[in-house]
Amino acid sequence: MKLREEPHSDDLAAVKTWFADLSVRCRAVDYEGARPLFSDDMIAFGTFTDFMIGQELAEREQWRNVWGTIRKFDFDPAKIHAIVSADRLTAIGMGVWTSDGFHPNGDRFDRPGRTTVALARRAVGQPFVATHTHMSLYRGTPERSYGRFTGP
């Protein structure tokens, strides 16, 4: 039984824009600029906390423990997929990312991973915002990065 339809091109573009915007904010270690990408009442899974309910908690427990320790965070647009609801107001976006992590001695390592994000908007044509995120590193990737960065 096939249940998933290919998303409208505008909707897939909006999902890809969300991933691109997150990449820019993460690389810039720009927490304030990232806030509009997420609903205030989002629910997230994280590396350091099982359930984070609310954007403020996600920023404190996840973003601030990761973004300033990595470099070159980027989603591959060719590896972003979406499932979009019939009314086009809800989407599930899936993306694959690459980044550089750093060992305690400063040596760089590849830090690839994947994301599933639930997105919503009030009207077709508006940007999507995340209501749920789940990011995970690929198997064998060190869980922590020890870089110390404040921007690009």
ChimeraX attribute file (.defattr): number of C-alpha atoms within 10 A of each C-alpha:
attribute: neighborCount
match mode: 1-to-1
recipient: residues
	/A:1	3
	/A:2	4
	/A:3	4
	/A:4	11
	/A:5	11
	/A:6	11
	/A:7	17
	/A:8	14
	/A:9	9
	/A:10	12
	/A:11	24
	/A:12	19
	/A:13	16
	/A:14	18
	/A:15	28
	/A:16	24
	/A:17	15
	/A:18	20
	/A:19	24
	/A:20	16
	/A:21	16
	/A:22	21
	/A:23	18
	/A:24	18
	/A:25	20
	/A:26	25
	/A:27	20
	/A:28	20
	/A:29	23
	/A:30	19
	/A:31	15
	/A:32	9
	/A:33	14
	/A:34	18
	/A:35	17
	/A:36	14
	/A:37	19
	/A:38	22
	/A:39	18
	/A:40	16
	/A:41	15
	/A:42	20
	/A:43	21
	/A:44	23
	/A:45	17
	/A:46	17
	/A:47	16
	/A:48	12
	/A:49	12
	/A:50	9
	/A:51	13
	/A:52	22
	/A:53	16
	/A:54	17
	/A:55	22
	/A:56	15
	/A:57	18
	/A:58	23
	/A:59	18
	/A:60	12
	/A:61	16
	/A:62	18
	/A:63	19
	/A:64	15
	/A:65	17
	/A:66	21
	/A:67	24
	/A:68	21
	/A:69	20
	/A:70	24
	/A:71	25
	/A:72	17
	/A:73	20
	/A:74	21
	/A:75	24
	/A:76	13
	/A:77	16
	/A:78	9
	/A:79	12
	/A:80	20
	/A:81	18
	/A:82	25
	/A:83	20
	/A:84	23
	/A:85	15
	/A:86	12
	/A:87	9
	/A:88	18
	/A:89	18
	/A:90	22
	/A:91	25
	/A:92	18
	/A:93	22
	/A:94	21
	/A:95	22
	/A:96	22
	/A:97	23
	/A:98	17
	/A:99	16
	/A:100	18
	/A:101	26
	/A:102	20
	/A:103	14
	/A:104	11
	/A:105	8
	/A:106	12
	/A:107	11
	/A:108	16
	/A:109	15
	/A:110	12
	/A:111	23
	/A:112	20
	/A:113	17
	/A:114	17
	/A:115	17
	/A:116	18
	/A:117	22
	/A:118	22
	/A:119	25
	/A:120	23
	/A:121	17
	/A:122	12
	/A:123	12
	/A:124	14
	/A:125	12
	/A:126	12
	/A:127	19
	/A:128	26
	/A:129	23
	/A:130	26
	/A:131	22
	/A:132	22
	/A:133	21
	/A:134	15
	/A:135	18
	/A:136	17
	/A:137	17
	/A:138	14
	/A:139	9
	/A:140	8
	/A:141	14
	/A:142	14
	/A:143	12
	/A:144	16
	/A:145	22
	/A:146	18
	/A:147	21
	/A:148	14
	/A:149	14
	/A:150	12
	/A:151	13
	/A:152	13
